Amino acid sequence: MKKEQYDNYINILKEELLPAMGCTEPIAIAYAAAKAREVLGNMPESLIVRCSGNIIKNVKGVVVPNSGGQKGVKAAAILGMLAGRADMQLEVISTVSPADRDNAKYLCGLGICQCELQENEENLFIRVEVVRKNESAAVEIRSQHNHIARIERNGKVTFEQKDLAVSSSGDKSKLNIKDIIEFANKVDLSAVEEVITRQIKYNSAISEEGLSHEWGAQVGRTLRECGDDIRTKAKAAAAAGSDARMNGCALPVIINSGSGNQGIACTMPVLVYARAIKADREKLYRALLLTNLIAIHQKRFIGNLSAYCGAVSAGAAAACGIAYLHGADETTIGMTLTNTLGTTAGIVCDGAKASCAAKIASAVEAGILGYEMACRGRVFPFGEGLVEGNYEQTIRNIGRMGKVGMKATDIEILHIMLGK
């Protein structure tokens, strides 16, 4: 592998595998609100939050961490404005005190925050406008949950970057399965050890929290009560992390493609299998590198937010990581990916909420089935549906369907959720 490509993959991992507390959409709103208050230089008297439909969809049904059980755009924005630390980005409300939480609830009741749907914008768009007397400030987030694209002070633009910063960013267009496998095989682990160690630590902790306590619909706990085989354990561990995260657990997670659920789904099945087969630490780390990059590779064609459930991409990637743990070659990994996407691609995203845990479990199950088929040399025939003559084209087909083909589905889901 060329050094340029090698360094590119390391940069992608470092910029994608970030810590976040709670569902990333309400956290991004809280981040924008905290930054807007910082720019204003004083506590606002009122605020308006303008969001794309996908943001509203993913905030509507999920509990905002440290909010005392509140849901929705207004709760996230007011908590971020009141007590958020913008310098902590996606952990912006991790230091909220009980007094802050109670004050935020009180302010929500006063109706100081308005939420408006911003149409004709990209799927990931947040604009928070704050006002105090004759002073105002506004912050816009686009493209990525922690990417501030525009700042205004009293109506004047003080900062703007239309595109994501590229000075140290990785180029995702260079991702492909063959090179991902080569990178996983050859990378000096010291270059990425800190990132993967943190992913294992954080995502394992929230998974254990979901298995140990009654969060949401308790999908993970239900699965664990149904069986003790490795397959069920893998699904339960992934689902349990989502159980906790979707229902207000304040533990941080390491995200993948802007999603904590996807980060958990990438991590836990691979970790469960590694422990079961007694894989050594090096093999586990290399398998997780492969898993994360394959998940990111799929999502670059779809986008971070759409009507396509990201758990499918993560579950497929996790299955590829499991295959790698067992010594699979490129052909078997490609067949695993093809089989998984041929099974569950098309599950809709109708917002972040408790049922995400069950979708994760379904995606992991499909991934494991896809791997078991691949182990036996079985793969869905090329040319059937979206399955193509090679796995790279299959990934592109699924991406086109998720990004372009499901646009109308996304709009209709939002209309239904908003009662239109």
C-alpha positions as a printed Julia matrix, in Angstrom:
420×3 Matrix{Float64}:
   0.0     0.0     0.0
   1.28    3.46   -0.9
   2.16    5.75    1.99
  -0.37    8.33    0.81
  -3.21    5.81    1.0
  -1.92    4.43    4.3
  -1.86    7.89    5.9
  -5.25    8.68    4.4
  -6.87    5.68    6.1
  -5.34    6.64    9.45
  -6.72   10.18    9.07
 -10.18    8.84    8.24
 -10.23    6.71   11.38
  -9.03    9.53   13.63
 -11.6    12.01   12.36
 -14.53    9.56   12.26
 -14.14    7.61   15.52
 -15.0    10.46   17.86
 -16.6    10.42   21.32
 -20.2    11.6    21.64
 -22.67   11.53   24.49
 -26.2    10.61   23.51
 -27.79   10.55   20.07
 -25.65   12.73   17.81
 -28.52   14.82   16.39
 -29.73   16.38   19.68
 -26.1    16.67   20.76
 -25.28   18.58   17.56
 -28.17   20.95   18.32
 -26.86   21.43   21.86
 -23.38   22.08   20.44
 -24.68   24.75   18.05
 -26.66   26.4    20.85
 -23.68   26.42   23.2
 -21.5    27.93   20.5
 -24.14   30.56   19.68
 -24.3    31.62   23.36
 -20.49   31.8    23.37
 -20.5    34.04   20.29
 -23.23   36.25   21.77
 -21.15   36.65   24.92
 -24.14   36.53   27.23
 -27.07   34.32   28.15
 -29.74   34.63   25.41
 -33.31   35.64   26.16
 -34.72   33.59   23.29
 -33.6    31.28   20.5
 -34.82   29.82   17.23
 -33.61   26.44   15.99
 -33.96   25.77   12.26
 -33.36   22.13   11.28
 -33.52   19.92    8.23
 -36.14   17.2     8.25
 -33.66   14.45    9.06
 -32.48   16.28   12.16
 -36.03   16.77   13.42
 -36.79   13.11   12.66
 -33.82   11.88   14.67
 -34.43   14.17   17.65
 -38.18   13.75   18.07
 -38.22   10.39   19.85
 -34.87   10.17   21.62
 -34.1    11.18   25.21
 -31.53   13.96   25.57
 -28.85   12.91   28.1
 -28.68   14.88   31.36
 -32.06   16.46   30.56
 -34.13   14.62   33.14
 -35.89   12.5    30.53
 -36.81   15.26   28.06
 -37.0    14.7    24.31
 -36.9    16.94   21.29
 -35.19   19.89   19.66
 -36.16   22.48   22.28
 -34.85   20.43   25.2
 -31.51   19.85   23.46
 -31.11   23.48   22.4
 -31.98   25.01   25.76
 -29.76   22.61   27.67
 -26.86   23.36   25.33
 -27.48   27.1    25.5
 -27.76   27.13   29.27
 -25.04   24.74   30.38
 -23.21   23.39   27.33
 -19.45   23.61   26.83
 -18.83   24.27   23.15
 -15.16   23.34   23.49
 -16.25   19.74   24.21
 -18.13   19.49   20.88
 -20.15   16.23   20.86
 -19.72   15.88   24.61
 -21.07   19.4    25.02
 -23.61   18.58   27.76
 -21.57   15.97   29.63
 -20.89   18.34   32.56
 -24.48   19.5    33.12
 -25.37   19.74   36.82
 -28.74   18.84   38.42
 -29.4    22.56   38.89
 -28.7    23.19   35.19
 -31.06   20.38   34.24
 -33.88   21.76   36.39
 -33.34   25.29   35.07
 -33.43   24.01   31.5
 -36.75   22.28   32.17
 -38.11   25.54   33.59
 -36.98   27.53   30.55
 -38.53   24.96   28.21
 -41.81   25.57   29.97
 -41.54   29.32   29.38
 -41.5    28.82   25.61
 -38.32   30.77   24.92
 -37.31   28.4    22.11
 -38.94   27.97   18.71
 -38.22   25.1    16.32
 -38.72   25.45   12.57
 -38.31   23.02    9.69
 -35.75   24.32    7.19
 -36.7    23.02    3.77
 -34.47   22.79    0.69
 -31.36   22.16    2.76
 -29.0    19.21    2.93
 -30.0    16.37    5.25
 -27.66   17.46    8.04
 -28.43   21.12    8.69
 -28.83   22.98   11.99
 -29.03   26.74   12.51
 -29.39   28.2    16.0
 -30.2    31.89   16.32
 -29.98   33.52   19.78
 -31.05   36.98   20.87
 -30.54   39.19   23.92
 -31.94   42.72   23.73
 -30.38   44.26   20.6
 -27.64   41.66   20.3
 -27.83   38.47   18.22
 -25.71   35.54   17.11
 -26.21   32.53   14.85
 -24.34   29.28   14.3
 -24.85   26.8    11.45
 -23.78   23.16   11.4
 -23.67   21.3     8.09
 -22.46   18.01    6.6
 -21.07   16.59    9.84
 -22.42   16.78   13.38
 -19.48   18.75   14.75
 -18.74   20.86   11.67
 -19.56   24.53   12.21
 -19.93   26.01    8.72
 -21.03   29.55    9.54
 -21.06   32.02   12.46
 -22.84   35.36   12.54
 -22.74   38.21   15.07
 -25.39   40.92   14.87
 -26.21   39.91   11.32
 -22.62   39.95   10.05
 -20.75   36.79    9.03
 -17.66   36.39   11.22
 -16.7    32.88   10.13
 -17.61   30.68    7.18
 -16.41   27.46    5.61
 -18.8    25.94    3.13
 -17.0    22.62    2.9
 -15.48   20.41    5.53
 -11.93   21.33    6.44
  -9.53   19.24    4.37
  -6.16   20.14    5.86
  -5.96   16.95    7.89
  -9.07   15.15    6.7
  -9.11   11.77    5.08
 -10.33   11.34    1.51
 -13.13    8.78    1.7
 -13.33    8.52   -2.07
 -10.13    6.45   -1.87
 -11.76    3.74    0.24
 -12.16    0.29   -1.3
 -12.42   -3.21    0.15
  -9.16   -4.53   -1.27
  -7.1    -1.69    0.2
  -9.02   -1.78    3.48
  -8.04   -5.42    3.94
  -4.41   -4.66    3.06
  -4.39   -1.75    5.49
  -5.86   -3.92    8.28
  -3.16   -6.52    7.63
  -0.2    -4.16    7.5
  -0.91   -1.05    9.58
   1.41   -0.3    12.47
  -1.09   -0.57   15.31
   0.69    2.09   17.34
  -0.69    4.65   14.86
  -4.32    3.79   15.67
  -4.1     1.98   19.0
  -5.43    4.88   21.05
  -8.47    5.31   18.81
  -9.44    1.63   18.86
  -8.73    1.19   22.57
 -11.07    4.08   23.33
 -13.73    2.6    21.06
 -13.59   -0.74   22.86
 -13.67    0.9    26.3
 -16.52    3.34   25.68
 -18.78    1.1    23.61
 -18.29   -1.9    25.89
 -19.27    0.22   28.89
 -22.56    1.41   27.42
 -23.33   -2.11   26.18
 -22.86   -3.47   29.69
 -25.03   -0.67   31.05
 -27.82   -1.69   28.67
 -27.51   -5.33   29.67
 -27.44   -4.55   33.39
 -30.28   -2.05   33.7
 -33.75   -1.39   32.34
 -33.28    1.01   29.45
 -35.99    1.55   26.86
 -37.62   -1.58   25.42
 -34.69   -3.72   26.69
 -33.99   -5.42   23.39
 -30.51   -6.47   24.45
 -31.69   -7.93   27.76
 -34.5    -9.76   25.96
 -32.05  -11.35   23.54
 -29.73  -12.39   26.35
 -32.66  -14.06   28.12
 -33.45  -16.0    24.94
 -30.13  -17.79   24.54
 -26.46  -18.03   25.39
 -24.94  -18.93   22.02
 -22.34  -16.64   20.46
 -24.71  -15.39   17.79
 -27.28  -14.26   20.34
 -24.6   -12.72   22.56
 -23.31  -10.66   19.64
 -26.77   -9.32   18.85
 -27.56   -8.66   22.51
 -24.32   -6.78   23.17
 -24.88   -4.46   20.21
 -28.58   -3.91   20.89
 -28.06   -3.23   24.59
 -25.74   -0.31   23.89
 -28.45    1.25   21.76
 -31.09    0.54   24.42
 -29.15    2.69   26.86
 -28.08    5.36   24.4
 -31.49    5.99   22.86
 -33.1     6.36   26.24
 -30.93    8.97   27.86
 -27.85    7.17   29.2
 -25.12    9.77   29.72
 -22.22    7.42   28.97
 -20.19    8.46   25.9
 -19.83    6.27   22.83
 -17.41    6.25   19.91
 -19.33    7.06   16.76
 -18.92    5.78   13.21
 -20.2     7.82   10.26
 -21.64   10.33   12.7
 -23.7     7.73   14.57
 -23.24    6.24   18.01
 -25.58    3.36   17.18
 -23.44    2.51   14.19
 -20.3     2.8    16.31
 -21.73    0.35   18.83
 -22.93   -2.03   16.11
 -19.46   -2.0    14.54
 -17.73   -2.74   17.84
 -19.66   -5.17   19.98
 -20.31   -8.16   17.65
 -16.62   -8.26   16.69
 -15.6    -8.01   20.33
 -17.96  -10.83   21.37
 -16.64  -13.15   18.66
 -13.02  -12.27   19.43
 -13.49  -13.22   23.06
 -15.29  -16.44   22.16
 -12.58  -17.68   19.8
  -9.81  -16.29   22.04
  -8.4   -14.04   19.33
  -5.37  -12.11   20.47
  -5.36   -8.36   20.93
  -3.63   -7.66   17.63
  -6.14   -9.69   15.63
  -9.04   -7.95   17.39
  -7.66   -4.48   16.7
  -7.06   -5.27   13.03
 -10.58   -6.7    12.71
 -12.05   -3.53   14.23
 -10.03   -1.34   11.87
 -11.43   -3.27    8.94
 -14.97   -3.13   10.34
 -14.9     0.63   10.9
 -13.5     1.41    7.47
 -15.97   -0.85    5.66
 -18.84    0.85    7.5
 -17.51    4.3     6.54
 -16.98    3.12    2.95
 -20.64    2.13    2.64
 -21.99    5.3     4.23
 -20.01    7.64    1.98
 -22.39    6.72   -0.85
 -25.51    7.12    1.31
 -24.66   10.1     3.5
 -24.74   10.34    7.27
 -28.51   10.94    7.36
 -31.19    9.5     5.07
 -34.22    7.22    5.09
 -31.81    4.27    4.96
 -31.15    2.7     8.37
 -27.43    2.97    9.12
 -27.58   -0.12   11.32
 -27.61   -2.17    8.11
 -24.24   -0.77    7.01
 -22.78   -1.28   10.48
 -24.13   -4.82   10.81
 -22.69   -5.75    7.42
 -19.34   -4.26    8.39
 -19.33   -6.09   11.72
 -19.91   -9.37    9.88
 -16.87   -8.6     7.72
 -14.89   -8.03   10.92
 -16.05  -11.38   12.25
 -14.98  -12.99    8.99
 -11.56  -11.34    9.31
 -11.18  -12.71   12.85
 -11.62  -16.19   11.38
  -8.94  -15.62    8.73
 -11.26  -14.94    5.77
  -9.77  -13.73    2.52
 -11.0   -10.89    0.31
 -13.42  -13.14   -1.56
 -15.12  -14.39    1.59
 -15.31  -10.88    3.06
 -16.8    -9.58   -0.19
 -19.34  -12.41   -0.24
 -20.23  -11.69    3.39
 -20.91   -8.06    2.55
 -22.92   -8.96   -0.55
 -25.06  -11.49    1.32
 -25.79   -9.08    4.15
 -26.73   -6.16    1.94
 -28.82   -8.46   -0.22
 -30.85   -9.35    2.88
 -31.48   -6.23    4.95
 -30.76   -3.23    2.7
 -33.86   -1.04    2.66
 -34.77   -1.01    6.34
 -36.08    2.51    6.84
 -34.88    5.05    9.35
 -37.89    6.62   11.03
 -35.87    8.52   13.59
 -33.68    7.75   16.59
 -35.6     5.93   19.32
 -35.88    2.7    21.3
 -36.58    0.49   18.26
 -33.13    1.28   16.83
 -31.82   -1.44   19.15
 -34.02   -4.04   17.45
 -32.92   -2.87   14.0
 -29.31   -3.26   15.09
 -30.03   -6.8    16.25
 -31.66   -7.61   12.89
 -28.71   -6.17   10.98
 -26.19   -8.15   13.03
 -28.23  -11.33   12.55
 -28.28  -10.75    8.78
 -24.54  -10.12    8.85
 -23.76  -13.32   10.68
 -26.0   -15.28    8.3
 -24.2   -13.62    5.38
 -20.86  -14.72    6.81
 -22.02  -18.28    7.47
 -23.21  -18.49    3.85
 -19.91  -17.1     2.58
 -17.96  -19.66    4.63
 -19.75  -22.34    2.64
 -19.08  -20.65   -0.69
 -22.68  -19.45   -1.0
 -23.54  -15.99   -2.27
 -26.62  -14.37   -3.76
 -26.37  -14.56   -7.57
 -25.04  -11.5    -9.29
 -27.61   -9.51  -11.24
 -30.47  -10.25   -8.85
 -31.98   -7.05   -7.53
 -29.26   -4.67   -6.34
 -26.59   -7.38   -6.11
 -24.02   -6.79   -8.82
 -21.09   -8.59  -10.38
 -18.69   -7.34   -7.71
 -19.08   -6.1    -4.17
 -17.86   -2.56   -4.89
 -20.65   -2.1    -7.44
 -23.13   -3.63   -5.0
 -22.09   -1.04   -2.38
 -22.6     1.74   -4.94
 -26.01    0.36   -5.91
 -27.14    0.27   -2.29
 -25.78    3.79   -1.79
 -27.71    5.1    -4.77
 -30.89    3.47   -3.55
 -30.41    4.89   -0.03
 -29.42    8.42   -1.05
 -31.45    8.99   -4.21
 -34.14    6.33   -4.36
 -35.32    6.78   -0.78
 -35.64   10.59   -0.88
 -39.4    10.37   -1.33
 -39.58    7.81    1.47
 -37.69   10.2     3.73
 -40.12   13.04    3.01
 -43.16   10.84    3.61
 -41.75    9.54    6.91
 -41.22   13.13    8.07
 -44.75   14.13    7.04
 -46.21   11.23    8.98
 -44.11   12.04   12.07
 -45.13   15.73   11.91
 -48.8    14.84   11.42
 -49.09   16.35    7.96
